[in-house]
């Protein structure tokens, strides 16, 4: 299968989804206890993960996967959706835009976002040196 013909569609759709994600994240303070908003953000990251993996953009897909992990923690009540979480997810969106620009110019391996991945893992409590917080009550449905 020649996926080159699908790149333009992928880039256009991804750009729209990143804009939607950014808008939802910037509005998260107002709706932080709204599980539907969190689910919408989660679904966008999930779609981005799947479609980028199909395009061979592994760094992009990996970053999406870690954003999903973080949002799973929010949905389960283990992580509070505060400024650090919102800031980290907005950084993910910015990094994804950079990765897409690189992919559009032919660099599908993209730059490594190791520092951001570490930051996401720290928030999720997956790295050494980060204290796991006691669970928070789950978000209201």
The 8 nearest C-alpha neighbors of each residue, nearest first, counted from 0:
[[1, 2, 3, 4, 5, 54, 53, 6],
 [0, 2, 3, 4, 5, 6, 54, 53],
 [1, 3, 5, 4, 0, 6, 54, 53],
 [2, 4, 6, 5, 1, 7, 54, 0],
 [3, 5, 2, 6, 1, 7, 8, 9],
 [6, 4, 2, 3, 8, 7, 9, 1],
 [5, 7, 9, 3, 8, 4, 10, 2],
 [8, 6, 10, 9, 5, 11, 4, 3],
 [9, 7, 11, 5, 6, 10, 12, 4],
 [8, 10, 6, 12, 7, 11, 13, 5],
 [11, 9, 13, 7, 8, 12, 6, 14],
 [10, 12, 8, 14, 13, 9, 7, 15],
 [13, 11, 15, 9, 14, 10, 8, 16],
 [14, 12, 16, 10, 15, 11, 9, 17],
 [13, 15, 17, 11, 12, 16, 10, 18],
 [16, 14, 18, 12, 13, 17, 19, 11],
 [15, 17, 19, 13, 18, 14, 20, 12],
 [18, 16, 20, 14, 19, 15, 13, 21],
 [19, 17, 21, 15, 16, 20, 22, 14],
 [20, 18, 16, 22, 17, 21, 23, 15],
 [21, 19, 17, 23, 18, 22, 24, 16],
 [20, 22, 24, 18, 19, 23, 25, 17],
 [23, 21, 19, 25, 20, 24, 18, 26],
 [22, 24, 20, 26, 21, 25, 27, 19],
 [25, 23, 27, 21, 26, 22, 20, 85],
 [24, 26, 22, 23, 27, 21, 28, 85],
 [25, 27, 23, 24, 28, 29, 22, 30],
 [28, 26, 24, 30, 31, 29, 25, 23],
 [29, 27, 31, 30, 26, 25, 81, 24],
 [28, 30, 27, 26, 31, 32, 33, 25],
 [31, 29, 27, 33, 28, 32, 26, 36],
 [32, 30, 27, 28, 33, 29, 80, 37],
 [31, 33, 30, 138, 34, 139, 29, 37],
 [32, 34, 30, 35, 31, 36, 139, 37],
 [33, 35, 37, 36, 140, 138, 38, 32],
 [34, 36, 38, 37, 33, 39, 140, 40],
 [37, 35, 39, 38, 34, 33, 40, 30],
 [36, 38, 34, 40, 35, 39, 41, 33],
 [39, 37, 41, 35, 36, 40, 34, 42],
 [40, 38, 36, 42, 41, 37, 35, 43],
 [39, 41, 37, 43, 38, 42, 20, 36],
 [40, 42, 38, 44, 39, 43, 67, 45],
 [43, 41, 45, 39, 44, 40, 38, 46],
 [44, 42, 46, 40, 45, 41, 47, 39],
 [43, 45, 47, 41, 42, 46, 63, 48],
 [44, 46, 42, 48, 43, 47, 41, 49],
 [47, 45, 43, 49, 48, 44, 42, 50],
 [46, 48, 44, 50, 45, 49, 51, 43],
 [49, 47, 60, 45, 63, 51, 46, 50],
 [50, 48, 46, 52, 47, 51, 45, 53],
 [49, 51, 53, 47, 52, 48, 46, 54],
 [52, 50, 54, 56, 53, 48, 60, 49],
 [51, 53, 55, 49, 54, 50, 60, 56],
 [52, 54, 50, 51, 55, 49, 56, 48],
 [55, 53, 51, 52, 56, 50, 2, 6],
 [54, 56, 52, 53, 57, 51, 107, 108],
 [57, 55, 51, 59, 52, 54, 58, 107],
 [56, 58, 60, 59, 55, 52, 61, 51],
 [59, 57, 61, 60, 56, 62, 111, 109],
 [60, 58, 62, 57, 56, 61, 63, 95],
 [59, 61, 48, 57, 63, 62, 51, 52],
 [62, 60, 64, 58, 63, 59, 57, 65],
 [61, 63, 59, 65, 64, 60, 58, 66],
 [64, 62, 60, 66, 48, 61, 65, 44],
 [63, 65, 61, 67, 62, 66, 60, 48],
 [66, 64, 68, 67, 62, 63, 69, 61],
 [65, 67, 63, 69, 68, 64, 70, 62],
 [68, 66, 70, 64, 65, 69, 41, 71],
 [69, 67, 65, 71, 66, 70, 64, 72],
 [68, 70, 66, 72, 67, 71, 123, 65],
 [71, 69, 73, 67, 72, 68, 74, 66],
 [72, 70, 68, 74, 73, 69, 67, 75],
 [71, 73, 77, 75, 78, 69, 70, 74],
 [72, 74, 78, 70, 76, 71, 75, 77],
 [73, 75, 71, 72, 76, 138, 70, 137],
 [76, 74, 72, 137, 73, 77, 71, 138],
 [75, 77, 137, 135, 73, 136, 74, 78],
 [78, 76, 134, 72, 135, 75, 73, 79],
 [79, 77, 73, 72, 76, 80, 135, 123],
 [78, 80, 81, 73, 77, 76, 135, 84],
 [81, 79, 84, 73, 78, 31, 85, 82],
 [80, 82, 84, 83, 79, 85, 28, 86],
 [81, 83, 85, 84, 86, 80, 87, 28],
 [84, 82, 86, 85, 81, 87, 80, 122],
 [85, 83, 87, 86, 81, 82, 80, 88],
 [84, 86, 82, 88, 87, 83, 89, 81],
 [87, 85, 83, 89, 84, 88, 82, 90],
 [86, 88, 90, 84, 89, 85, 83, 91],
 [87, 89, 91, 85, 90, 86, 84, 92],
 [88, 90, 92, 86, 91, 87, 85, 93],
 [91, 89, 87, 93, 88, 92, 94, 86],
 [90, 92, 88, 94, 89, 93, 95, 87],
 [91, 93, 89, 95, 90, 94, 17, 96],
 [94, 92, 90, 96, 95, 91, 89, 97],
 [95, 93, 97, 91, 96, 92, 90, 98],
 [96, 94, 98, 92, 97, 93, 91, 99],
 [95, 97, 99, 93, 94, 98, 100, 92],
 [96, 98, 94, 100, 95, 99, 101, 93],
 [97, 99, 95, 101, 96, 100, 109, 102],
 [98, 100, 102, 96, 101, 97, 103, 95],
 [101, 99, 103, 97, 102, 98, 96, 104],
 [100, 102, 98, 106, 104, 99, 103, 109],
 [103, 101, 107, 106, 99, 105, 104, 100],
 [104, 102, 100, 101, 105, 99, 106, 10],
 [103, 105, 101, 102, 106, 100, 107, 99],
 [104, 106, 102, 103, 107, 101, 100, 108],
 [107, 105, 102, 101, 108, 109, 104, 103],
 [108, 106, 102, 109, 56, 105, 101, 55],
 [107, 109, 106, 56, 110, 58, 57, 102],
 [110, 108, 107, 98, 106, 101, 111, 58],
 [109, 111, 112, 108, 98, 58, 101, 97],
 [112, 110, 113, 109, 58, 108, 114, 98],
 [111, 113, 115, 114, 116, 110, 94, 58],
 [112, 114, 116, 115, 111, 117, 118, 110],
 [115, 113, 117, 116, 112, 118, 111, 119],
 [114, 116, 118, 117, 113, 112, 119, 91],
 [117, 115, 113, 119, 118, 114, 120, 112],
 [116, 118, 120, 114, 115, 119, 121, 113],
 [117, 119, 115, 121, 116, 120, 114, 122],
 [120, 118, 116, 122, 121, 117, 115, 123],
 [119, 121, 123, 125, 117, 122, 118, 126],
 [122, 120, 124, 118, 126, 123, 119, 125],
 [121, 123, 119, 124, 120, 118, 69, 84],
 [124, 122, 120, 121, 125, 69, 119, 72],
 [125, 123, 121, 122, 131, 129, 126, 120],
 [126, 124, 120, 123, 121, 127, 129, 122],
 [127, 125, 121, 124, 120, 129, 128, 117],
 [126, 128, 129, 125, 124, 121, 130, 120],
 [127, 129, 126, 130, 121, 124, 125, 131],
 [130, 128, 127, 124, 121, 126, 131, 125],
 [129, 131, 132, 128, 124, 127, 121, 126],
 [132, 130, 124, 129, 133, 123, 125, 77],
 [131, 133, 130, 134, 77, 78, 124, 135],
 [132, 134, 135, 131, 77, 78, 76, 130],
 [135, 133, 77, 76, 132, 136, 78, 75],
 [134, 136, 76, 77, 137, 133, 78, 79],
 [135, 137, 76, 138, 134, 75, 77, 139],
 [138, 136, 76, 75, 135, 74, 139, 73],
 [139, 137, 32, 34, 74, 140, 136, 76],
 [138, 140, 34, 32, 137, 33, 136, 35],
 [139, 34, 138, 33, 35, 32, 137, 74]]
